[in-house]
Amino acid sequence: MSRAGLLLRMALAWLLLAACTLLFFGPVLFMLIGSLKPDELVLAEAGTLRAFVPASVDLENYAAVFRRVPFASYLTSSLIVNGLIVGTGLAVNAFAGYALARLRWWGRHAVLALVLALLVIPFEAIAIPLFYQLSWFGWRDDHLVQALPFVANPLAIYLFHSFFLGLPRELEEAARIDGAGVLRTFFTIVIPNCKPAFASVAIVTFLFHWGMYLWPLLMTTSESVRTLPLGIATFYTLPPLAWGDILAFGVMMVLPVLVVFIVFQRWFLRGVASTGLKE
């Protein structure tokens, strides 16, 4: 191919990538810019290029969110629930993945097949039976009940299982020769060499559960334990309907997700790259 043809292909590729970036980033930019505008201008300028150009920077919409609803309580509840899911889930799913990948025990392959089968069952299919089961025990309206059903995650178990299979066995065998048991080998050898796996699972789990709406809606009635998805649904129904305030709520709801990804992105990219190399 000639140099001119190669340059043309590169230019087209960059134009396509730029178009895709604008397509996906456009709504986020609209939400950010709209949160800085007065309510009367949010919809008035929608559909025009002025929607993406703030005339001035005004944080009144953000202050209004805190005046109208207990946003700090919603944020705290979301952080507690997702912290329990991610933190406890990393430990539980890592142990399960390691047991399936490295330990030899009867029924291991059947359990792995069961884990893979659970991947195709949506949570919505079991939400109502689980709701009645926990309600029968009288367990509702707290942070722990919102997190417990999601601690053991078949996708996380499978991801850990895949990463552990790619870890050289020589490292663990050397540790066992030195007298290390299974737990010591796991904590001193496996975990330090699988940081990308933990970062990838943490990010995927956090992103998936941060916006969960159905289960908190079923299991909570008190405002003190409501998470952000329930909070913004309630906020949307409060009169008067102020789109600038709603967009400001949305921006503050997205910010923790961006922070988590920025903090763990280095290990997340390593995990994705290593997965591609193994396959």
C-alpha positions as CSV (number, residue, x, y, z in Angstrom):
1,M,0.0,0.0,0.0
2,S,1.3,3.5,-0.9
3,R,2.1,6.0,1.8
4,A,-0.8,8.2,0.7
5,G,-3.2,5.3,1.1
6,L,-1.8,4.5,4.5
7,L,-2.2,8.1,5.7
8,L,-5.8,8.1,4.4
9,R,-6.6,4.9,6.3
10,M,-5.1,6.4,9.5
11,A,-7.1,9.6,9.0
12,L,-10.3,7.7,8.6
13,A,-9.5,5.5,11.6
14,W,-8.9,8.6,13.7
15,L,-12.1,10.3,12.5
16,L,-14.1,7.1,13.3
17,L,-12.6,7.0,16.8
18,A,-13.3,10.7,17.3
19,A,-16.9,10.2,16.2
20,C,-17.3,7.3,18.6
21,T,-15.7,9.4,21.5
22,L,-18.1,12.2,20.9
23,L,-21.1,9.8,20.7
24,F,-20.3,8.2,24.0
25,F,-18.9,11.3,25.8
26,G,-21.6,13.7,24.5
27,P,-24.3,12.8,27.1
28,V,-21.7,13.0,30.0
29,L,-20.6,16.5,28.7
30,F,-24.2,17.6,28.4
31,M,-24.8,16.5,32.0
32,L,-21.8,18.3,33.3
33,I,-22.4,21.5,31.4
34,G,-26.1,21.4,32.2
35,S,-25.4,21.1,35.9
36,L,-23.7,24.5,35.8
37,K,-26.6,26.3,34.1
38,P,-29.8,27.8,35.5
39,D,-32.8,25.5,35.1
40,E,-34.5,27.6,32.5
41,L,-31.5,27.2,30.1
42,V,-31.0,23.5,30.4
43,L,-33.9,22.4,28.2
44,A,-34.0,25.7,26.2
45,E,-30.5,25.1,24.8
46,A,-30.9,21.3,24.4
47,G,-30.4,20.2,20.9
48,T,-28.0,23.0,20.0
49,L,-24.3,23.4,20.3
50,R,-24.9,26.0,23.1
51,A,-25.9,23.0,25.3
52,F,-22.2,22.1,25.5
53,V,-20.9,25.7,26.1
54,P,-21.6,27.1,29.6
55,A,-22.2,30.9,29.6
56,S,-20.9,31.0,33.2
57,V,-19.9,28.6,36.0
58,D,-22.5,28.5,38.8
59,L,-22.6,25.9,41.6
60,E,-26.0,26.8,42.8
61,N,-27.5,23.6,41.5
62,Y,-25.1,21.5,43.6
63,A,-26.0,23.5,46.7
64,A,-29.7,23.0,45.9
65,V,-29.2,19.2,45.9
66,F,-27.9,19.3,49.4
67,R,-30.7,21.6,50.6
68,R,-33.5,19.5,49.1
69,V,-32.4,15.9,49.9
70,P,-29.9,14.2,52.3
71,F,-27.4,13.6,49.5
72,A,-24.6,12.9,52.0
73,S,-26.7,10.1,53.6
74,Y,-27.3,8.6,50.1
75,L,-23.6,8.8,49.3
76,T,-22.6,7.2,52.6
77,S,-25.1,4.4,52.1
78,S,-23.8,3.7,48.6
79,L,-20.2,3.7,49.8
80,I,-21.0,1.3,52.6
81,V,-23.0,-1.1,50.5
82,N,-20.5,-1.1,47.6
83,G,-17.5,-1.3,50.0
84,L,-19.0,-4.4,51.6
85,I,-19.7,-6.0,48.2
86,V,-16.2,-5.2,46.8
87,G,-14.1,-5.7,49.9
88,T,-15.8,-8.9,51.2
89,G,-16.3,-10.2,47.6
90,L,-12.6,-9.9,46.8
91,A,-11.7,-12.2,49.7
92,V,-14.6,-14.7,49.1
93,N,-14.3,-14.9,45.3
94,A,-10.4,-15.0,45.4
95,F,-10.5,-18.0,47.8
96,A,-13.1,-19.7,45.6
97,G,-11.2,-19.0,42.4
98,Y,-7.9,-20.3,43.9
99,A,-9.5,-23.4,45.2
100,L,-11.0,-24.2,41.8
101,A,-7.7,-23.4,39.9
102,R,-5.1,-24.9,42.1
103,L,-6.4,-27.3,44.8
104,R,-7.3,-30.9,43.9
105,W,-10.5,-32.1,45.5
106,W,-13.4,-34.3,44.4
107,G,-16.2,-32.5,42.5
108,R,-14.0,-29.5,41.6
109,H,-15.0,-29.6,37.9
110,A,-18.7,-29.9,38.7
111,V,-18.5,-26.9,40.9
112,L,-16.7,-24.9,38.2
113,A,-19.4,-25.9,35.7
114,L,-22.1,-24.8,38.2
115,V,-20.3,-21.4,38.6
116,L,-20.3,-21.0,34.8
117,A,-24.0,-21.9,34.6
118,L,-24.8,-19.3,37.2
119,L,-23.4,-16.6,34.9
120,V,-26.4,-16.9,32.6
121,I,-29.0,-16.5,35.3
122,P,-29.9,-12.8,35.8
123,F,-30.4,-11.5,39.3
124,E,-33.9,-10.3,38.5
125,A,-35.0,-13.9,38.1
126,I,-34.3,-14.7,41.8
127,A,-34.8,-11.3,43.3
128,I,-38.4,-11.8,44.3
129,P,-37.9,-15.3,45.9
130,L,-34.8,-13.9,47.7
131,F,-36.9,-11.0,48.9
132,Y,-39.5,-13.2,50.4
133,Q,-36.9,-15.4,52.0
134,L,-35.1,-12.6,53.8
135,S,-38.4,-10.9,54.7
136,W,-39.6,-14.2,56.3
137,F,-36.5,-13.9,58.5
138,G,-37.3,-10.3,59.3
139,W,-34.1,-9.1,57.8
140,R,-34.7,-5.8,55.9
141,D,-33.8,-2.1,55.9
142,D,-30.1,-2.1,56.6
143,H,-26.8,-1.9,54.6
144,L,-25.8,-5.5,55.1
145,V,-28.9,-7.0,53.5
146,Q,-28.3,-4.9,50.4
147,A,-24.8,-6.2,50.0
148,L,-24.9,-9.9,51.2
149,P,-26.5,-11.4,48.0
150,F,-23.8,-10.0,45.8
151,V,-20.7,-11.0,47.9
152,A,-20.2,-14.4,46.1
153,N,-20.1,-13.5,42.4
154,P,-19.8,-16.2,39.7
155,L,-18.2,-13.7,37.3
156,A,-15.6,-12.7,39.8
157,I,-14.9,-16.3,40.7
158,Y,-14.4,-17.2,37.0
159,L,-12.1,-14.2,36.5
160,F,-9.9,-15.1,39.5
161,H,-9.9,-18.7,38.3
162,S,-8.6,-17.6,34.9
163,F,-5.9,-15.4,36.4
164,F,-4.7,-18.0,38.8
165,L,-4.4,-20.6,36.1
166,G,-2.0,-18.2,34.3
167,L,0.2,-17.9,37.3
168,P,3.4,-20.0,37.0
169,R,3.2,-23.0,39.3
170,E,6.9,-22.9,40.0
171,L,6.3,-19.9,42.3
172,E,3.9,-21.9,44.5
173,E,6.0,-25.0,44.4
174,A,9.1,-23.1,45.6
175,A,7.1,-21.7,48.5
176,R,5.9,-25.2,49.4
177,I,9.5,-26.5,49.3
178,D,10.3,-23.8,51.9
179,G,7.6,-25.1,54.1
180,A,4.7,-22.7,53.3
181,G,1.2,-24.0,53.6
182,V,-1.7,-23.3,51.3
183,L,-2.8,-20.1,53.1
184,R,0.7,-18.7,53.5
185,T,1.4,-19.4,49.8
186,F,-1.8,-17.7,48.8
187,F,-1.1,-14.5,50.9
188,T,2.6,-14.2,50.2
189,I,3.0,-15.5,46.7
190,V,-0.3,-15.5,44.8
191,I,-1.8,-12.2,45.9
192,P,1.3,-10.0,45.3
193,N,1.6,-11.5,41.8
194,C,-2.1,-11.0,41.0
195,K,-2.8,-7.4,41.8
196,P,-4.1,-6.7,38.3
197,A,-6.7,-9.5,38.8
198,F,-7.9,-7.9,42.1
199,A,-8.0,-4.5,40.5
200,S,-10.0,-5.7,37.5
201,V,-12.5,-7.6,39.7
202,A,-12.8,-4.6,42.1
203,I,-13.6,-2.2,39.2
204,V,-16.0,-4.5,37.4
205,T,-17.9,-5.2,40.7
206,F,-18.0,-1.6,41.8
207,L,-19.2,-0.4,38.4
208,F,-21.9,-3.0,38.2
209,H,-23.3,-2.5,41.7
210,W,-23.0,1.2,42.0
211,G,-26.1,1.9,40.0
212,M,-28.2,-1.1,41.2
213,Y,-31.8,0.0,41.8
214,L,-34.0,-3.1,42.1
215,W,-32.6,-4.8,45.2
216,P,-32.3,-1.6,47.4
217,L,-35.9,-0.7,46.3
218,L,-37.2,-4.1,47.5
219,M,-35.2,-4.2,50.7
220,T,-35.3,-0.6,52.1
221,T,-38.0,1.7,53.4
222,S,-35.9,4.1,55.6
223,E,-34.3,7.1,53.9
224,S,-31.2,6.7,56.1
225,V,-30.2,3.5,54.3
226,R,-31.2,4.5,50.7
227,T,-28.4,4.4,48.1
228,L,-27.8,7.0,45.4
229,P,-29.9,5.2,42.6
230,L,-33.0,5.3,45.0
231,G,-32.1,8.8,46.0
232,I,-32.0,10.2,42.5
233,A,-35.3,8.4,41.6
234,T,-36.9,10.1,44.6
235,F,-35.3,13.4,43.8
236,Y,-36.7,13.3,40.3
237,T,-40.3,13.2,41.7
238,L,-39.9,16.1,44.1
239,P,-41.5,19.4,43.0
240,P,-40.5,21.6,41.5
241,L,-38.9,19.7,38.6
242,A,-35.5,21.4,38.3
243,W,-33.3,19.8,35.5
244,G,-30.2,21.7,36.6
245,D,-30.5,20.1,40.1
246,I,-31.1,16.7,38.6
247,L,-28.1,16.9,36.4
248,A,-26.0,18.1,39.4
249,F,-27.1,15.1,41.3
250,G,-26.1,12.9,38.4
251,V,-22.7,14.4,38.2
252,M,-22.0,13.8,41.9
253,M,-23.3,10.2,41.5
254,V,-20.8,9.5,38.7
255,L,-17.8,11.1,40.3
256,P,-17.0,8.2,42.7
257,V,-17.0,5.8,39.7
258,L,-14.5,7.9,37.9
259,V,-12.3,8.1,41.1
260,V,-12.3,4.3,41.5
261,F,-11.4,3.8,37.9
262,I,-8.6,6.4,37.9
263,V,-7.1,4.9,41.1
264,F,-7.1,1.3,39.8
265,Q,-6.7,1.9,36.1
266,R,-3.0,0.9,35.9
267,W,-3.7,-2.5,37.4
268,F,-6.9,-2.8,35.4
269,L,-5.1,-2.3,32.1
270,R,-2.5,-4.8,33.1
271,G,-5.2,-7.3,33.9
272,V,-6.9,-6.8,30.6
273,A,-3.6,-7.1,28.7
274,S,-2.5,-10.2,30.6
275,T,-5.9,-11.8,29.9
276,G,-5.5,-11.1,26.2
277,L,-2.0,-12.7,26.2
278,K,-3.2,-15.8,27.9
279,E,-6.0,-16.3,25.4
